[in-house]
Amino acid sequence: MLIKNALVHTNEGLIPKDVLIKEGKIVSIAQNITTSLDDEMIDANGLYLLPGLIDLNVRFANSTLNKEHIDKLSSSCLKGGVTTAVVMSDFTPRLDSATLLELVKFKIDQAKINLHMSAPLADEKEDQLHNIATLLNNGAAAILADSHRNANLLRRGMQYAIMKKRPLFVQCYEPNLDDNGLMNDGFSASKMGLSGISKISETAEVAKVSEMAHFYGAKVVLKSLSTKRSLEIAKEHKALKSDLYAEVSIHHLAKNDTSCDGFNTYAKLMPPLREEDERKALVGALKEGMVDILTSAHSPKSILYKDVAFEDAAFGIGSIEEFLTLVYTFLVKNEVIDLGELIRICCVNPAQVLGLEHKGLIQEGFDADLVLFDPKESYEVTNKHSLYFGDTLYGKVKKVIVDGTLLLNQ
């Protein structure tokens, strides 16, 4: 396959390049490459050519495992420019045995994109450690833990992460610091008479996990942080040479808690959207380089679980189909970051976390996981069930190539 006339990001800016792909690998990047007539050719005609995005924080629809949801997730990822994704293992049925993992792995290996599974650290109710070694030996790419669980379990999870050379994903939240909170603890929540989720329920756990990660030396990803203070804590520990990564969702950079006004359940996320001052602080932290990984935090819920009273509605958002467009609209087009930074936090760093040495960049010898993106297209979001309803979004994924095969062409 030969991609002609693509705009590739370099240290000198966007440069027109041709990219030759053979046997799933990038074999040449230059101007005016010629090849045999038998090779498939794509004329990019000035489209951006980007590495496929790597999202470390996605879930199946309604957090339920079945073949239909695996296929749906794979197709949705392609539309958003995501070629590699890690599924959070807090779904049902619980992934608690090597047999089930082997079955799931067989199914996800048939998916169009590179899907990976995380392994739950502990039993959901009894605070007992799963057979983590067996799950990791059978293909799990990471360990998933909740920070508020038994601290000894978290310690042992870090030890397994070191021993098996896998990352530990930690969801930093202490529910005992909230009274069944439903959204950010602030003016909007008070106005609607809803209980709030405080920032300390996140930042206190970030401090604990960061200190443990530094002490034990584990590779830890702090999942979907929502406050600048959380990022500051992580930065302080990274300065101590801790192998720590701070992840933030695009939604917490693009929207604030007023999106919940009118009891809009489609803005009910976990962690919650924060107030505007906090959102601006997160954007400022991103500019300062304090965010290591960006995620869509894709966790779609059906209308059955959303079109109900706010108190009863499920947390979550289905967003991965627009992931690259959202990042471009709210961050690149607004000059918060440039394409180089987008590639760093959406491709390079996630690949580094997973130990994928040949993904995340457009370089000779790397896997041909590529996205052709048109920044000139725009459209208004007309889906009333979207957090971005009424917004004008810019840019569209036109083609996606995974392992050298064209899988999306629109």
C-alpha positions as CSV (number, residue, x, y, z in Angstrom):
1,M,0.0,0.0,0.0
2,L,1.2,3.5,-0.9
3,I,-0.2,6.6,0.7
4,K,0.5,9.7,-1.5
5,N,0.5,13.4,-0.7
6,A,-0.3,13.1,3.0
7,L,0.6,15.9,5.5
8,V,2.9,14.3,8.1
9,H,3.8,16.1,11.3
10,T,7.6,16.7,11.7
11,N,9.9,18.9,13.7
12,E,9.6,21.4,10.8
13,G,5.8,21.3,10.8
14,L,3.4,19.6,8.5
15,I,5.3,18.3,5.4
16,P,3.8,16.5,2.4
17,K,5.1,12.9,2.4
18,D,4.4,9.6,0.7
19,V,4.3,6.5,3.0
20,L,4.9,3.0,1.7
21,I,3.5,0.1,3.7
22,K,4.4,-3.6,3.3
23,E,3.4,-6.6,5.4
24,G,1.8,-4.3,8.0
25,K,4.8,-2.1,8.5
26,I,5.9,1.3,7.4
27,V,8.9,0.7,5.2
28,S,9.5,4.1,3.6
29,I,8.6,7.8,4.2
30,A,9.7,10.2,1.6
31,Q,8.6,12.4,-1.2
32,N,7.5,11.0,-4.6
33,I,7.8,7.3,-3.8
34,T,7.1,5.1,-6.7
35,T,6.0,1.5,-6.4
36,S,4.6,-1.4,-8.5
37,L,1.1,-1.1,-10.1
38,D,0.0,-4.0,-8.1
39,D,0.2,-2.1,-4.8
40,E,-2.9,-0.4,-3.5
41,M,-2.6,3.4,-3.6
42,I,-4.4,6.0,-1.6
43,D,-4.2,9.7,-2.6
44,A,-4.4,11.5,0.7
45,N,-4.7,14.9,-1.2
46,G,-3.4,17.0,1.7
47,L,-5.2,15.1,4.6
48,Y,-3.3,14.9,7.9
49,L,-1.7,11.5,8.4
50,L,-1.5,10.6,12.1
51,P,-0.6,7.5,14.1
52,G,-3.6,5.5,15.2
53,L,-4.8,6.8,18.6
54,I,-4.3,4.5,21.6
55,D,-7.0,4.7,24.3
56,L,-6.2,3.1,27.6
57,N,-9.7,3.6,29.1
58,V,-12.7,2.2,27.2
59,R,-15.6,0.0,28.2
60,F,-18.2,-2.2,26.6
61,A,-21.8,-0.9,26.2
62,N,-23.5,-1.0,29.6
63,S,-20.3,-2.6,31.0
64,T,-21.6,-5.9,29.7
65,L,-19.4,-8.5,27.9
66,N,-20.8,-10.1,24.8
67,K,-19.7,-10.6,21.2
68,E,-22.1,-7.9,19.9
69,H,-20.5,-5.3,22.3
70,I,-17.0,-6.4,21.3
71,D,-17.8,-5.8,17.6
72,K,-19.6,-2.5,18.4
73,L,-16.6,-1.2,20.4
74,S,-14.2,-2.1,17.6
75,S,-16.3,-0.3,14.9
76,S,-16.8,2.7,17.1
77,C,-13.0,2.9,17.8
78,L,-12.3,3.0,14.0
79,K,-14.7,6.0,13.5
80,G,-12.8,7.9,16.2
81,G,-9.4,7.2,14.8
82,V,-8.5,4.7,17.6
83,T,-6.5,1.7,16.4
84,T,-5.5,0.2,19.9
85,A,-7.6,0.2,23.0
86,V,-7.6,-1.3,26.5
87,V,-10.9,-2.5,27.9
88,M,-11.5,-1.9,31.6
89,S,-12.4,-5.2,33.2
90,D,-15.1,-3.9,35.6
91,F,-17.8,-5.5,33.4
92,T,-20.1,-8.4,33.8
93,P,-19.6,-11.3,33.8
94,R,-16.7,-10.7,36.1
95,L,-13.3,-11.6,34.5
96,D,-12.1,-13.8,37.3
97,S,-10.6,-16.9,35.6
98,A,-8.1,-17.7,33.0
99,T,-10.7,-19.7,31.1
100,L,-13.0,-16.7,30.7
101,L,-10.0,-14.6,29.7
102,E,-9.0,-17.1,27.1
103,L,-12.5,-17.0,25.7
104,V,-12.6,-13.2,25.7
105,K,-9.1,-13.0,24.2
106,F,-10.2,-15.4,21.4
107,K,-13.1,-13.0,20.6
108,I,-11.2,-9.8,20.8
109,D,-8.4,-11.2,18.7
110,Q,-11.0,-11.3,15.9
111,A,-11.8,-7.6,16.3
112,K,-10.9,-5.2,13.6
113,I,-8.6,-3.1,15.9
114,N,-6.0,-4.0,18.5
115,L,-8.1,-4.7,21.6
116,H,-6.5,-5.5,24.9
117,M,-8.0,-6.6,28.2
118,S,-7.2,-5.4,31.7
119,A,-7.4,-7.8,34.6
120,P,-9.3,-7.0,37.8
121,L,-7.1,-6.9,40.8
122,A,-9.6,-8.2,43.3
123,D,-13.0,-9.8,43.8
124,E,-15.8,-7.3,43.6
125,K,-17.3,-7.9,47.0
126,E,-14.9,-10.0,49.2
127,D,-11.7,-8.0,48.8
128,Q,-9.8,-11.1,47.8
129,L,-6.9,-11.0,45.3
130,H,-7.6,-12.7,42.0
131,N,-5.0,-15.0,40.5
132,I,-3.3,-12.1,38.8
133,A,-0.3,-14.0,37.6
134,T,-2.5,-16.4,35.7
135,L,-4.6,-13.6,34.1
136,L,-1.4,-11.7,33.1
137,N,0.2,-14.9,31.8
138,N,-2.9,-15.5,29.6
139,G,-2.8,-12.2,27.9
140,A,-4.1,-9.4,30.1
141,A,-2.3,-6.2,29.2
142,A,-2.7,-4.4,32.6
143,I,-4.1,-4.7,36.1
144,L,-7.2,-2.6,37.0
145,A,-7.6,-1.5,40.7
146,D,-9.8,0.8,42.7
147,S,-7.8,3.0,45.1
148,H,-10.2,2.7,48.0
149,R,-9.9,-1.0,48.3
150,N,-7.9,-2.8,50.9
151,A,-4.4,-1.1,50.8
152,N,-2.7,-4.5,51.1
153,L,-4.4,-5.5,47.9
154,L,-3.1,-2.4,46.2
155,R,0.4,-3.1,47.5
156,R,0.3,-6.6,46.1
157,G,-1.1,-5.3,42.8
158,M,2.0,-3.1,42.5
159,Q,4.3,-6.0,43.3
160,Y,2.6,-8.1,40.6
161,A,2.9,-5.2,38.1
162,I,6.6,-5.1,38.7
163,M,7.1,-8.8,38.6
164,K,5.1,-9.3,35.4
165,K,6.2,-5.9,33.8
166,R,2.7,-4.7,33.3
167,P,1.1,-1.4,34.2
168,L,-1.3,-1.0,37.1
169,F,-4.3,1.2,36.2
170,V,-5.8,2.8,39.3
171,Q,-9.2,4.5,39.6
172,C,-8.6,7.1,42.3
173,Y,-11.8,7.7,44.2
174,E,-12.8,7.3,47.9
175,P,-16.6,6.9,48.1
176,N,-16.6,7.3,51.9
177,L,-15.7,10.9,51.4
178,D,-19.0,11.5,49.5
179,D,-22.6,11.0,50.5
180,N,-23.7,9.1,47.4
181,G,-22.7,12.0,45.3
182,L,-24.2,12.5,41.8
183,M,-22.2,15.3,40.3
184,N,-19.5,17.8,41.1
185,D,-19.9,19.4,44.6
186,G,-20.5,23.0,43.6
187,F,-23.0,25.7,42.7
188,S,-24.7,23.7,40.0
189,A,-25.3,20.7,42.2
190,S,-26.7,23.0,45.0
191,K,-28.9,24.8,42.5
192,M,-30.5,21.5,41.5
193,G,-30.6,20.0,45.0
194,L,-28.2,17.2,44.1
195,S,-25.6,15.7,46.4
196,G,-22.0,16.5,45.3
197,I,-18.8,14.6,44.7
198,S,-16.0,16.4,46.3
199,K,-12.5,16.9,44.9
200,I,-10.9,15.5,48.0
201,S,-12.4,12.1,47.3
202,E,-10.0,12.1,44.3
203,T,-7.0,14.1,45.4
204,A,-6.5,12.2,48.6
205,E,-6.4,8.9,46.8
206,V,-4.1,10.3,44.1
207,A,-1.7,11.2,46.9
208,K,-1.9,7.8,48.5
209,V,-1.4,5.9,45.2
210,S,1.4,8.2,44.0
211,E,3.3,7.7,47.2
212,M,2.9,3.9,47.0
213,A,3.9,3.9,43.3
214,H,7.1,5.8,44.2
215,F,7.9,3.5,47.2
216,Y,7.4,0.2,45.3
217,G,8.6,1.5,41.9
218,A,5.6,0.2,39.9
219,K,4.4,1.6,36.6
220,V,1.0,3.2,37.5
221,V,-1.6,5.1,35.4
222,L,-3.8,7.4,37.4
223,K,-7.1,7.0,35.6
224,S,-9.2,9.9,34.3
225,L,-8.2,12.6,36.7
226,S,-10.5,15.7,37.0
227,T,-8.6,18.2,39.1
228,K,-5.5,20.3,38.7
229,R,-4.4,19.4,42.3
230,S,-4.4,15.7,41.2
231,L,-2.0,16.6,38.4
232,E,0.2,18.6,40.7
233,I,0.5,15.7,43.1
234,A,1.4,13.4,40.2
235,K,3.9,15.9,38.9
236,E,5.6,16.1,42.3
237,H,6.1,12.3,42.4
238,K,7.2,12.1,38.7
239,A,10.0,14.5,39.7
240,L,11.1,11.8,42.2
241,K,11.6,9.5,39.2
242,S,8.3,7.7,39.8
243,D,7.0,5.7,36.9
244,L,3.7,7.5,37.0
245,Y,1.3,8.6,34.3
246,A,-1.6,11.1,34.7
247,E,-4.6,10.5,32.5
248,V,-7.3,13.0,31.7
249,S,-10.5,12.6,29.6
250,I,-11.2,15.0,26.8
251,H,-14.6,15.8,28.4
252,H,-13.1,17.3,31.5
253,L,-11.0,19.6,29.3
254,A,-13.9,20.6,27.0
255,K,-17.0,20.8,29.3
256,N,-17.9,21.9,32.9
257,D,-20.6,20.9,35.4
258,T,-23.2,23.4,34.0
259,S,-23.7,20.7,31.3
260,C,-25.7,18.9,34.0
261,D,-28.2,21.8,34.1
262,G,-31.8,20.8,33.5
263,F,-30.9,17.4,35.0
264,N,-29.1,16.4,31.8
265,T,-28.1,12.8,32.6
266,Y,-25.9,12.6,29.5
267,A,-23.5,14.8,31.3
268,K,-23.4,12.5,34.3
269,L,-19.8,11.2,34.3
270,M,-17.4,9.6,36.8
271,P,-15.3,11.4,37.8
272,P,-17.8,14.3,37.4
273,L,-17.4,17.3,35.2
274,R,-16.0,20.1,37.4
275,E,-16.8,23.8,37.6
276,E,-15.5,26.2,34.9
277,D,-12.5,27.4,37.0
278,E,-11.4,23.8,37.5
279,R,-11.8,23.1,33.8
280,K,-9.6,26.1,32.9
281,A,-7.0,25.0,35.5
282,L,-6.9,21.5,33.8
283,V,-6.4,23.1,30.4
284,G,-3.6,25.2,31.9
285,A,-2.0,22.1,33.3
286,L,-2.3,20.4,29.9
287,K,-0.4,23.4,28.4
288,E,2.3,23.0,31.1
289,G,2.8,19.3,30.1
290,M,1.3,17.9,33.2
291,V,-1.1,15.5,31.4
292,D,0.6,12.4,30.1
293,I,-2.3,10.5,28.5
294,L,-5.6,11.6,27.0
295,T,-8.7,9.3,26.9
296,S,-12.2,9.3,25.5
297,A,-13.3,7.6,28.8
298,H,-15.7,5.7,26.5
299,S,-18.4,4.1,28.7
300,P,-21.7,4.0,26.7
301,K,-25.0,3.5,28.4
302,S,-28.2,2.8,26.7
303,I,-31.2,5.2,26.9
304,L,-32.8,2.7,29.3
305,Y,-30.1,3.7,31.9
306,K,-29.9,7.4,30.9
307,D,-33.4,8.6,30.2
308,V,-34.4,8.4,33.9
309,A,-34.3,10.6,36.9
310,F,-30.8,12.1,37.5
311,E,-30.5,10.2,40.8
312,D,-31.1,6.9,39.0
313,A,-29.1,7.5,35.8
314,A,-25.9,5.6,35.2
315,F,-22.6,7.3,35.0
316,G,-20.9,7.2,31.6
317,I,-20.6,8.6,28.1
318,G,-20.4,7.0,24.6
319,S,-17.8,9.2,22.9
320,I,-15.1,7.3,21.1
321,E,-16.6,7.7,17.7
322,E,-15.7,11.4,17.9
323,F,-12.5,11.1,19.9
324,L,-10.0,12.5,17.4
325,T,-12.5,15.2,16.3
326,L,-13.1,16.3,19.9
327,V,-9.4,16.5,20.6
328,Y,-8.8,18.5,17.4
329,T,-11.8,20.8,18.0
330,F,-11.2,21.7,21.7
331,L,-7.5,21.5,21.9
332,V,-5.7,21.8,18.6
333,K,-8.0,24.2,16.7
334,N,-8.1,26.4,19.9
335,E,-4.3,26.3,20.0
336,V,-4.2,24.7,23.5
337,I,-1.8,22.1,22.0
338,D,-0.3,21.3,18.6
339,L,-0.3,18.1,16.6
340,G,3.0,17.1,18.2
341,E,1.5,17.2,21.7
342,L,-1.6,15.4,20.5
343,I,0.5,12.6,19.2
344,R,2.5,12.5,22.5
345,I,-0.5,12.1,24.8
346,C,-2.8,10.1,22.5
347,C,-0.2,7.8,20.8
348,V,3.4,7.8,22.1
349,N,2.8,7.8,25.8
350,P,0.0,5.2,25.7
351,A,2.2,2.9,23.6
352,Q,5.0,3.3,26.1
353,V,2.7,2.4,29.0
354,L,1.7,-0.9,27.2
355,G,5.3,-1.6,26.1
356,L,4.3,-1.4,22.4
357,E,7.7,-0.5,20.9
358,H,6.5,-0.3,17.3
359,K,3.3,1.7,17.7
360,G,2.5,5.4,18.3
361,L,4.7,7.1,15.7
362,I,4.9,7.4,11.9
363,Q,8.4,6.0,11.4
364,E,10.1,3.4,9.3
365,G,9.8,0.0,10.9
366,F,6.7,0.9,12.9
367,D,3.3,-0.8,12.6
368,A,1.1,0.7,9.9
369,D,-1.7,1.8,12.3
370,L,-2.6,5.1,10.6
371,V,-5.4,7.7,10.4
372,L,-6.1,10.1,7.6
373,F,-7.9,13.1,9.0
374,D,-9.6,16.0,7.3
375,P,-9.3,19.2,9.5
376,K,-11.4,21.2,7.1
377,E,-14.7,19.4,7.6
378,S,-17.1,20.6,10.2
379,Y,-20.6,19.6,11.4
380,E,-23.1,20.3,14.1
381,V,-23.9,17.6,16.7
382,T,-27.7,16.9,16.3
383,N,-27.8,13.9,18.6
384,K,-29.8,15.1,21.6
385,H,-28.3,12.3,23.7
386,S,-24.8,13.7,23.2
387,L,-22.9,15.8,25.7
388,Y,-21.9,17.9,22.7
389,F,-25.5,18.4,21.4
390,G,-25.6,21.7,19.5
391,D,-21.8,22.1,19.3
392,T,-20.0,22.6,16.0
393,L,-17.1,20.1,15.8
394,Y,-14.2,20.4,13.4
395,G,-12.3,17.7,11.5
396,K,-13.3,14.2,10.5
397,V,-11.6,10.8,10.3
398,K,-11.7,9.8,6.6
399,K,-9.6,6.6,6.5
400,V,-8.2,4.2,9.1
401,I,-5.5,1.6,8.4
402,V,-4.7,-1.1,11.0
403,D,-1.7,-3.4,10.5
404,G,-1.5,-2.2,6.9
405,T,-5.1,-2.9,6.0
406,L,-7.6,-0.2,5.1
407,L,-10.5,-0.8,7.5
408,L,-12.4,2.5,7.4
409,N,-13.0,4.5,4.2
410,Q,-15.5,7.3,4.3
